[in-house]
Amino acid sequence: MSLSLFALMMSAPAAVAAPAEPVMPKPADILAQTRRVADWQLAHREAWDKMPAARPSVREPRDWQQATFWVALTDLAERDARYRDPVVELGRAQKWQLGKLAFHADDQLIAQAWEWAARNGGDAEALVPARAYFDNVFANRRTNSLEFIPTQPGGGYSLCTERWCWCDALFMAPPTMLRIGIATGDKRYADFVHQEWKATTDYLFDPSEDLYFRDSRFFDQRDTKGRKLFWSRGNGWVMGGLVRVLQVLDKDDPQRPYYEGLFKKMAAKLVTLQKADGYWPASLLDQDPGTPPESSGTAFFTYAFAWGVDNGLLDRKAYEPAAIRGWAALQRAVQKDGMLGWVQQVGDRPDSVAAEETQFYGSGAYLLAGTAMYDLSQKRQKR
């Protein structure tokens, strides 16, 4: 070798190894981790000290804060029958009732668990209260504006919530109503869902970012660096809602392409916003270094990506690694005793998070992610 060639070789930069592809965990390990969080939550249903910003209504099983967990537990029960009894027993104890507000999506979510229970050992009357509830919704359908005008200055409640004027509602009501519509053969449910979902999307979806504003108060809000405020969990609710709508729409349903297109648009944006540590930031456009972990939004996005890949809607090469990284990040949020930490507390915008704080809806989102990852891993093993 000539001296000049040797010098050239020595001066060339060393080759940088490509980052290793994330490794998919084994199905049994995923299921074991999912059970661990579910078991902690079932054993700590009154761990109010771990939920410092919870509303008093968190003590009510039919409230959305708890209902998210119970609905997610039905997905785990489909994969482990030991979790069926807690859902059915709760339904019987609650007499299959919904929440107290006659038109509010948050108070409708629990009926999704009751619909599942009706098919899995529940009483024959499990859907009677839900049918009466929605008969009233249809008979007295609201047509108010979707503008979010707080009833009190600085408050977080608006009369517009008798319709789906905040993006979280797209997880709470539409999948529930579609399932009840299928169970009863009543076309009114699907017609209502498709009309109202599109109205909400036309109002809250930002086509320049392919993300949803939480509600109209955030249209013009910006952070200290001038970035739009897109709340992680808020968009997580939407992605979770899209999954659960697509799960029950027939393949040839004329409405299906609309939801599939929206799901793919949002996924394409969200995959670019995942941080190197596997989490999504609480404020999605905040990509500054050092943003803290936030597990509830991350769990919903992991759920959506895993389900989307598993069902052929999302490209495996682009989205499976992101789902695996999201799942790995969630494992780091689980505390030694099985409690899911780093859950942003009840709110309507990005806020602080802490390792020792949890919530039922965080555990619920984790269970959804775990069951979707379990299915994806199982199929990958068989390939």
C-alpha positions, -999 to +999 in steps of 0.1 A: +000+000+000+014+034-009+020+060+018-004+084+001-032+058+001-026+049+037-027+086+047-060+090+028-076+060+046-065+072+080-079+107+074-114+095+062-141+097+088-150+064+105-182+047+093-211+054+116-233+024+123-269+027+114-292+027+144-305-007+152-341-014+144-362-016+175-368-051+186-404-063+189-410-078+224-425-113+226-463-116+228-462-132+262-440-104+276-463-078+263-494-095+278-476-099+311-467-062+312-503-052+303-518-075+330-494-059+355-508-024+350-544-037+348-539-056+381-525-026+398-554-004+387-580-029+397-563-033+432-560+005+436-594+018+425-593+044+453-557+056+450-569+092+450-535+104+463-520+093+430-545+115+411-539+149+426-557+169+398-586+145+393-621+159+394-643+147+423-663+128+397-633+104+393-649+085+422-679+077+399-672+046+378-694+058+350-674+091+346-651+092+317-620+092+339-628+057+350-648+046+320-617+048+298-601+021+319-632-001+320-636+001+282-600-008+277-603-037+301-628-052+277-600-054+251-578-072+276-606-095+285-608-106+249-573-119+253-575-130+289-609-142+301-599-134+338-608-098+332-644-104+321-659-107+355-648-073+368-665-055+339-697-075+342-698-071+379-693-034+377-721-031+351-745-050+374-736-029+404-742+003+383-774-011+370-760-005+334-766+033+338-748+060+319-736+093+333-760+120+346-756+146+317-782+139+290-761+150+260-725+150+271-701+126+253-681+120+285-711+105+301-717+081+272-684+063+271-692+038+298-720+024+276-693+009+254-683-014+282-719-022+288-724-032+252-694-055+254-708-069+287-741-076+270-723-100+247-700-115+274-721-127+303-740-096+312-777-093+318-801-093+289-811-058+300-776-044+299-784-021+270-818-009+281-806+023+298-783+031+269-811+028+244-833+051+264-805+076+268-798+078+231-835+078+222-836+111+241-805+123+222-821+116+189-855+130+198-839+163+212-809+166+189-788+196+197-779+220+169-759+247+189-727+262+177-694+244+183-677+275+196-663+268+231-675+297+253-668+291+290-698+295+312-675+312+337-644+334+329-614+312+326-635+281+332-633+248+313-670+241+307-691+253+279-727+247+269-714+237+235-704+203+250-740+191+243-724+185+209-688+173+202-672+207+204-639+194+219-618+168+203-617+143+232-654+137+225-644+117+194-632+089+216-660+090+241-692+089+220-688+078+183-673+043+189-699+037+217-728+048+195-717+027+165-714-004+187-749+001+201-763+008+167-749-025+155-762-044+185-797-029+181-798-027+143-808+010+146-794+030+117-799+063+136-767+057+156-744+055+125-762+084+108-757+106+139-720+096+143-711+103+107-728+137+106-715+149+139-679+136+134-677+155+102-690+187+118-665+185+145-636+178+121-646+206+098-644+229+128-614+216+149-591+199+124-562+220+111-554+208+076-521+226+075-509+205+104-532+174+102-539+177+139-569+187+160-572+217+181-586+207+215-615+233+211-620+267+196-602+285+224-570+273+210-573+284+174-552+315+180-532+305+210-494+300+207-467+290+230-437+312+240-420+303+207-450+311+185-460+275+179-496+263+177-509+244+207-518+208+198-524+188+229-509+153+228-536+135+248-563+155+229-550+141+196-545+108+213-582+107+221-590+113+184-566+086+172-580+061+197-615+071+186-606+065+149-593+031+157-624+021+175-646+035+148-627+016+121-629-016+141-667-017+137-672-002+102-677-028+075-650-029+049-675-018+022-691+009+043-692+040+021-681+061+051-650+040+058-627+058+033-633+091+051-621+077+085-592+058+069-580+089+052-582+109+084-564+082+103-535+080+078-532+118+076-528+121+113-505+091+116-482+106+089-479+138+110-476+121+143-448+097+134-427+128+127-433+142+162-422+112+182-391+121+203-359+101+202-368+086+236-400+071+223-425+095+239-445+122+223-443+156+240-474+170+258-475+198+233-470+181+200-451+208+182-427+213+212-397+194+201-373+212+224-348+189+242-357+180+277-395+178+274-407+154+301-422+120+295-460+119+291-475+085+290-512+090+282-508+106+248-479+082+240-501+052+249-529+063+225-504+069+196-487+035+203-522+019+202-531+036+170-498+027+152-498-009+164-534-014+153-529+004+120-499-017+111-516-049+122-547-041+101-528-031+070-537+006+071-502+019+080-469+009+064-450-016+085-415-002+079-425+034+088-448+028+117-439-005+134-406+008+148-424+039+161-449+016+179-422-005+194-403+026+206-436+040+221-442+007+239-406+007+253-411+042+265-443+032+283-424+005+301-401+031+316-431+050+329-444+020+348-434+022+384-420-008+404-454-017+419-471-017+384-486+018+385-484+037+353-467+070+360-460+102+340-497+106+333-507+142+327-536+150+350-571+161+340-569+192+318-575+206+284-540+215+273-503+206+278-493+207+314-468+194+339-464+157+346-447+137+373-434+101+376-456+093+407-489+105+392-514+083+374-550+083+363-576+057+352-575+070+316-538+066+315-540+030+326-568+025+300-547+040+272-518+017+283-541-014+281-552-004+246-516-001+236-507-034+252-535-054+235-527-039+201-490-046+205-498-081+217-518-088+185-491-072+163-463-092+180-483-125+177-488-120+139-451-111+135-441-143+152-462-163+127-447-145+096 
